Amino acid sequence: MSMTSLNGYATPFIRYNSKDIGMIVDDECDCGLQLPLMQIADGRSSDIIVLTDGRKITAHEVCIGIYAANGIKQFQIIQESLNHFQVKVIVRDEFPTEQLTQSVVKAVGEKLGDAEVQVIQVNDIPR
């Protein structure tokens, strides 16, 4: 871990490791400075899902479809193996479970290809 003193007269260079995935971009800063710019991409390095065909996608890509599904209070995706995913969901009372399960399997399956997706309704997802 590195530390930077904030007592100096010059602008401190604050170092931290957030594990965000980023890339250098060729744009120019609106302020006119000629320093390199960086853009944060989706996800963090710890949130990468590796698929059976070798593709790597961010967990965020998989979650987008679940966020769009109505009736879900909370969810958790667990990659059990390269081709098996478990999706735990807490369902809102007013939504039919079967319809919601099909919606989740479709949304997640579109991103994960031929992987098996198992949806499990639970009452609690520990943090």
HURA-V916868 format. One record per residue. N is the residue number from 1. RES is the residue in one small letter. SS is DSSP state (helix for helix, strand for strand, loop for the rest). PHI is phi in radians with two decimals (999 if undefined). PSI is psi in degrees with one decimal (NA if undefined). Layout:
n=N res=RES ss=SS phi=PHI psi=PSI
n=N res=RES ss=SS phi=PHI psi=PSI
This chain:
n=1 res=m ss=loop phi=999 psi=135.6
n=2 res=s ss=loop phi=-1.95 psi=152.6
n=3 res=m ss=loop phi=-2.23 psi=151.7
n=4 res=t ss=loop phi=-2.18 psi=129.3
n=5 res=s ss=loop phi=-1.26 psi=135.3
n=6 res=l ss=loop phi=-1.73 psi=12.9
n=7 res=n ss=loop phi=-1.60 psi=-6.7
n=8 res=g ss=loop phi=-1.27 psi=163.3
n=9 res=y ss=loop phi=-1.44 psi=-24.1
n=10 res=a ss=loop phi=-1.54 psi=166.6
n=11 res=t ss=loop phi=-1.15 psi=124.1
n=12 res=p ss=loop phi=-1.28 psi=148.6
n=13 res=f ss=loop phi=-1.72 psi=106.5
n=14 res=i ss=loop phi=-1.59 psi=123.7
n=15 res=r ss=loop phi=-1.82 psi=135.0
n=16 res=y ss=loop phi=-2.71 psi=159.5
n=17 res=n ss=loop phi=-2.12 psi=98.3
n=18 res=s ss=loop phi=-1.59 psi=-6.4
n=19 res=k ss=loop phi=1.17 psi=16.3
n=20 res=d ss=strand phi=-1.19 psi=147.6
n=21 res=i ss=strand phi=-1.67 psi=121.9
n=22 res=g ss=strand phi=-2.33 psi=174.8
n=23 res=m ss=strand phi=-2.62 psi=151.5
n=24 res=i ss=strand phi=-1.33 psi=135.9
n=25 res=v ss=strand phi=-2.05 psi=155.4
n=26 res=d ss=loop phi=-1.56 psi=7.5
n=27 res=d ss=loop phi=-1.24 psi=165.1
n=28 res=e ss=loop phi=-1.85 psi=145.8
n=29 res=c ss=loop phi=-1.23 psi=141.2
n=30 res=d ss=loop phi=-1.07 psi=-24.3
n=31 res=c ss=loop phi=-1.38 psi=-10.7
n=32 res=g ss=loop phi=1.69 psi=-11.3
n=33 res=l ss=loop phi=-1.12 psi=145.6
n=34 res=q ss=loop phi=-1.72 psi=28.0
n=35 res=l ss=loop phi=-1.47 psi=154.2
n=36 res=p ss=loop phi=-1.12 psi=146.6
n=37 res=l ss=strand phi=-1.92 psi=153.0
n=38 res=m ss=strand phi=-2.22 psi=144.9
n=39 res=q ss=strand phi=-2.09 psi=134.2
n=40 res=i ss=strand phi=-1.46 psi=127.8
n=41 res=a ss=strand phi=-1.57 psi=176.3
n=42 res=d ss=strand phi=-1.13 psi=131.8
n=43 res=g ss=strand phi=1.55 psi=179.1
n=44 res=r ss=strand phi=-2.15 psi=162.2
n=45 res=s ss=helix phi=-1.07 psi=-27.1
n=46 res=s ss=helix phi=-1.43 psi=-7.9
n=47 res=d ss=helix phi=-1.85 psi=33.0
n=48 res=i ss=strand phi=-1.70 psi=133.2
n=49 res=i ss=strand phi=-1.86 psi=126.2
n=50 res=v ss=strand phi=-1.73 psi=129.4
n=51 res=l ss=loop phi=-1.77 psi=168.2
n=52 res=t ss=loop phi=-1.06 psi=-30.0
n=53 res=d ss=loop phi=-1.49 psi=5.8
n=54 res=g ss=loop phi=1.61 psi=-11.3
n=55 res=r ss=loop phi=-1.12 psi=150.3
n=56 res=k ss=strand phi=-2.13 psi=128.5
n=57 res=i ss=strand phi=-2.27 psi=158.3
n=58 res=t ss=strand phi=-1.44 psi=151.2
n=59 res=a ss=helix phi=-1.06 psi=-31.5
n=60 res=h ss=helix phi=-1.03 psi=-39.9
n=61 res=e ss=helix phi=-1.04 psi=-38.5
n=62 res=v ss=helix phi=-1.27 psi=-38.0
n=63 res=c ss=helix phi=-1.24 psi=-26.3
n=64 res=i ss=helix phi=-0.94 psi=-45.3
n=65 res=g ss=helix phi=-1.12 psi=-35.5
n=66 res=i ss=helix phi=-1.26 psi=-38.3
n=67 res=y ss=helix phi=-1.03 psi=-34.5
n=68 res=a ss=helix phi=-1.32 psi=-20.0
n=69 res=a ss=loop phi=-1.29 psi=124.0
n=70 res=n ss=loop phi=-1.27 psi=150.2
n=71 res=g ss=loop phi=1.69 psi=0.0
n=72 res=i ss=strand phi=-1.80 psi=124.3
n=73 res=k ss=strand phi=-1.44 psi=-43.9
n=74 res=q ss=strand phi=-2.73 psi=152.7
n=75 res=f ss=strand phi=-2.60 psi=162.8
n=76 res=q ss=strand phi=-2.53 psi=132.5
n=77 res=i ss=strand phi=-1.89 psi=129.0
n=78 res=i ss=strand phi=-2.13 psi=124.5
n=79 res=q ss=strand phi=-1.56 psi=103.7
n=80 res=e ss=strand phi=-1.30 psi=-37.7
n=81 res=s ss=strand phi=-2.70 psi=-178.4
n=82 res=l ss=loop phi=-1.00 psi=-32.9
n=83 res=n ss=loop phi=-2.10 psi=18.7
n=84 res=h ss=strand phi=-2.36 psi=123.0
n=85 res=f ss=strand phi=-2.16 psi=139.8
n=86 res=q ss=strand phi=-1.97 psi=128.9
n=87 res=v ss=strand phi=-2.04 psi=111.5
n=88 res=k ss=strand phi=-1.59 psi=131.6
n=89 res=v ss=strand phi=-2.28 psi=143.3
n=90 res=i ss=strand phi=-1.84 psi=119.0
n=91 res=v ss=strand phi=-1.72 psi=141.1
n=92 res=r ss=loop phi=-1.23 psi=143.6
n=93 res=d ss=loop phi=-0.98 psi=-34.3
n=94 res=e ss=loop phi=-1.42 psi=1.2
n=95 res=f ss=loop phi=-1.90 psi=136.5
n=96 res=p ss=loop phi=-1.17 psi=127.9
n=97 res=t ss=helix phi=-1.09 psi=-43.0
n=98 res=e ss=helix phi=-1.08 psi=-45.1
n=99 res=q ss=helix phi=-1.11 psi=-41.8
n=100 res=l ss=helix phi=-1.13 psi=-42.0
n=101 res=t ss=helix phi=-1.04 psi=-46.2
n=102 res=q ss=helix phi=-1.09 psi=-39.2
n=103 res=s ss=helix phi=-1.12 psi=-42.4
n=104 res=v ss=helix phi=-1.18 psi=-45.8
n=105 res=v ss=helix phi=-1.05 psi=-41.6
n=106 res=k ss=helix phi=-1.14 psi=-48.1
n=107 res=a ss=helix phi=-1.09 psi=-46.0
n=108 res=v ss=helix phi=-1.27 psi=-40.6
n=109 res=g ss=helix phi=-1.08 psi=-32.6
n=110 res=e ss=helix phi=-1.06 psi=-33.3
n=111 res=k ss=helix phi=-1.56 psi=-30.6
n=112 res=l ss=helix phi=-1.67 psi=-0.1
n=113 res=g ss=loop phi=1.17 psi=-126.7
n=114 res=d ss=loop phi=-1.51 psi=12.6
n=115 res=a ss=loop phi=-1.21 psi=149.4
n=116 res=e ss=strand phi=-1.42 psi=130.6
n=117 res=v ss=strand phi=-2.06 psi=121.0
n=118 res=q ss=strand phi=-1.96 psi=120.5
n=119 res=v ss=strand phi=-1.76 psi=127.3
n=120 res=i ss=strand phi=-2.16 psi=122.8
n=121 res=q ss=strand phi=-1.45 psi=127.7
n=122 res=v ss=loop phi=-2.24 psi=164.9
n=123 res=n ss=loop phi=-1.65 psi=-18.3
n=124 res=d ss=loop phi=-2.65 psi=141.3
n=125 res=i ss=loop phi=-2.16 psi=103.3
n=126 res=p ss=loop phi=-1.08 psi=144.3
n=127 res=r ss=loop phi=-1.50 psi=NA
